[in-house]
Amino acid sequence: MAHLAAPRPLFHSEADFQHALAWRLQQQHPQISIRLEYRYPHLPKYGYVDIWIADGEHRVAIELKYKTRGLQAVVNDEAFDLKDQSAQDLGRYDTLKDLQRLEQIVASAPYTSGFLLLLTNDRSYWNESSKTDSADAAFRLHEQRTIAGELTWGAGASASTIHKREAALLLSGSYLLNWRDYSRVSDGTYGRFRYVLVSVN
């Protein structure tokens, strides 16, 4: 990520982020085989892995999330107009659902590891909330939180809000979240990007 941040301090979209990271990995490790949107055979229907790496007998699955708040910036003569993505509660759920899926992938095949990577300029992801009874409290991703066990929506979650995301998430591992700075592209509220990387072995 440090090597990627210098030429690409931000991205237009999650697909842009995915492609840039894969390209950087290929440049640094020319011997590996990389596939995007890889159809892993042991996942449910429509289960795709964002980045799939093969290096000899070893395999690595990477799931990416790029969550943005509205930001207009010009970096290296390139204009960026990032969407203001709301529904952070659903974003947290989807991120941890990817983590659950990575556990399933790693458990299903030998010599396979996984990484979950979330990059954002939305501080509500890395800052701890003062509300402990929010509907998405179980899915919070703030600094130094340990994620483990069964994660379910709180009593205040409305059926319309969590439609198609009602299922509880169950993690077999335990993960301590450590956020790192990625870049700063402006002095504004949303000019700072940070990321959290979770390893699944």
Buried (B, 14 or more C-beta within 10 A) or exposed (E): BEEBBEEBBBBBEBBBBBBBBBEBBBEEEEEBEBBBEBEBEEBEEEBBBBBBBBEEEEBBBBBBBBBBBEBEBEEEEEEBEBEEBEEBBBBBBBBBBBBBBBBBBBEEEEEBBBBBBBBBBBEBBBEEEEEEEBBBBBBBBBBEBEBEBEBBBBEEBEEEBBEEBEEEBEBEBEBEBEBEEBBBBBEEEBBBBBBBBBEBE
